[in-house]
Amino acid sequence: MNIILLGPQGSGKGTQAEILSKEFNLYHFDMGKYLRDIAESDPSMNEVINKEGALLPDEQVFNIMKAHFEEKGQFDNILFEGYPRSKKQYQLLVDWLKEHGMTINVAFNLRISEELTIKRVSGRRIDKTTGKLYHIETNPPGPEVDPANLVQRPDDRFDALKRRLEYYHKDTEPLINELISQGVMRDIDGSGNVEVVAKEIRQILHEISPK
């Protein structure tokens, strides 16, 4: 079973992906994190992704994803987090999976308001030593964490976030609407607490999973 998990920044994709990948034994592929890791050793990508908060061309992103999974030899039981972001990326992904006898079984859209996106993302901090994510209001670090190690990710800053939201409205929302019309996309209210959202997704997955 291959799953797509979409939603704007701050919608809880990462948290839900971790829960679902463990429960359903799925390979969790976080495209955003994967690209940020590559960008650390690629100055041109770092400028685009981390500093500008912009997106790479569709074909480049697809080729990066394709190379990763072809090297692993895995084409099923994948949870794609934050990918694909556009109709073109989706078609490239579907065509590639078809070549390997696979498809996308279901997609989820974690829907939250723009106001909640900004509130959630603006409070995020990452421990630059451990890489662990915190939120200054909803998930503050414990006393064992050195406050000096907590930083805001460049693409979480307000100007970069606004740019990402513009891309989301322009490219990703049309994909979501198309997948809803095709019956592939399930719309989920992402504003609830983690377990409420996970329960709704879990129920759908149990319904469509092979018995």
HELIX and SHEET records of a PDB file:
HELIX    1   1 LYS A   13  GLU A   23  1                                  11    
HELIX    2   2 MET A   31  ALA A   39  1                                   9    
HELIX    3   3 PRO A   43  ASN A   46  1                                   4    
HELIX    4   4 GLU A   47  LYS A   51  3                                   5    
HELIX    5   5 ASP A   58  LYS A   72  1                                  15    
HELIX    6   6 LYS A   87  GLU A   99  1                                  13    
HELIX    7   7 GLU A  114  SER A  122  1                                   9    
HELIX    8   8 PRO A  147  ASN A  149  5                                   3    
HELIX    9   9 PRO A  154  ASP A  156  5                                   3    
HELIX   10  10 PHE A  158  TYR A  167  1                                  10    
HELIX   11  11 TYR A  168  THR A  172  3                                   5    
HELIX   12  12 GLU A  173  GLN A  182  1                                  10    
HELIX   13  13 VAL A  194  ILE A  208  1                                  15    
SHEET    1   A 5 TYR A  27  ASP A  30  0                                        
SHEET    2   A 5 ILE A  78  GLU A  81  1                                        
SHEET    3   A 5 ILE A   3  LEU A   6  1                                        
SHEET    4   A 5 VAL A 106  ARG A 111  1                                        
SHEET    5   A 5 MET A 185  ASP A 189  1                                        
SHEET    1   B 3 LEU A 133  HIS A 135  0                                        
SHEET    2   B 3 ARG A 124  ASP A 127 -1                                        
SHEET    3   B 3 LEU A 150  VAL A 151 -1                                        
END                                                                             
